[in-house]
Amino acid sequence: MFGNDRGQTSNDRGRTTNDRGQTSIEYLGIIAVVVAIVLVLSTTDFGSQIATAISNKISQVVGI
């Protein structure tokens, strides 16, 4: 009970620390989401509306 568990909870005891594969899958998931967003923005009119709105705001800030 009061052994040398170094602050581990009961859920952490006995687990291995091999998380290498998990980070690779997380990166692939993030890349897939970014690619999906870029495809949606580039293939719809919504992407050009966003680009126009950003350009207009930049012009307002710069004073052009």
Backbone torsions as a table, in degrees:
resi	resn	phi	psi	omega
1	MET	NA	-46.2	-179.5
2	PHE	-105.5	33.2	-177.7
3	GLY	-74.4	-170.8	-177.1
4	ASN	-89.8	75.1	-179.4
5	ASP	-95.5	-2.6	175.9
6	ARG	52.0	42.2	174.3
7	GLY	79.4	11.2	-179.3
8	GLN	-78.1	143.8	173.8
9	THR	-85.1	171.5	-179.1
10	SER	-64.1	-26.0	178.7
11	ASN	-75.2	-26.2	-177.3
12	ASP	-83.1	-24.0	-176.9
13	ARG	-66.6	132.6	176.7
14	GLY	88.9	-6.2	178.4
15	ARG	-81.7	149.9	173.2
16	THR	-86.7	161.5	-178.1
17	THR	-104.5	23.7	-178.8
18	ASN	-88.7	93.7	-179.2
19	ASP	-111.9	15.8	-176.5
20	ARG	-60.3	-45.9	-177.7
21	GLY	-66.8	-31.4	-178.3
22	GLN	-64.2	-43.5	-178.4
23	THR	-65.7	-35.3	177.8
24	SER	-62.6	-43.7	179.7
25	ILE	-67.1	-37.5	177.6
26	GLU	-63.4	-42.7	177.6
27	TYR	-62.2	-42.2	178.4
28	LEU	-62.9	-37.7	177.2
29	GLY	-64.4	-43.1	178.4
30	ILE	-64.0	-43.9	179.5
31	ILE	-62.1	-41.0	179.6
32	ALA	-63.3	-40.5	178.7
33	VAL	-65.7	-43.5	179.8
34	VAL	-63.4	-43.4	178.6
35	VAL	-62.1	-41.5	179.1
36	ALA	-63.2	-42.0	179.1
37	ILE	-64.4	-44.4	-179.9
38	VAL	-62.9	-41.6	178.9
39	LEU	-63.9	-42.4	179.1
40	VAL	-64.2	-44.1	-178.4
41	LEU	-69.1	-31.6	-177.9
42	SER	-84.0	-22.7	-176.6
43	THR	-99.9	-6.2	179.7
44	THR	-116.0	167.4	177.0
45	ASP	-71.8	-18.9	-178.7
46	PHE	-61.1	-36.5	178.7
47	GLY	-63.6	-42.1	179.2
48	SER	-71.2	-31.9	176.0
49	GLN	-64.6	-41.0	178.0
50	ILE	-65.0	-44.4	179.7
51	ALA	-61.9	-40.7	178.4
52	THR	-65.7	-42.7	179.5
53	ALA	-63.4	-41.2	178.4
54	ILE	-65.2	-43.5	178.6
55	SER	-61.7	-40.9	178.8
56	ASN	-64.2	-41.8	179.3
57	LYS	-66.7	-39.1	177.2
58	ILE	-63.5	-41.1	178.2
59	SER	-63.3	-38.3	177.9
60	GLN	-65.6	-40.9	-178.9
61	VAL	-68.6	-43.2	-178.3
62	VAL	-74.1	-30.6	179.0
63	GLY	94.7	26.9	-180.0
64	ILE	-88.3	NA	NA
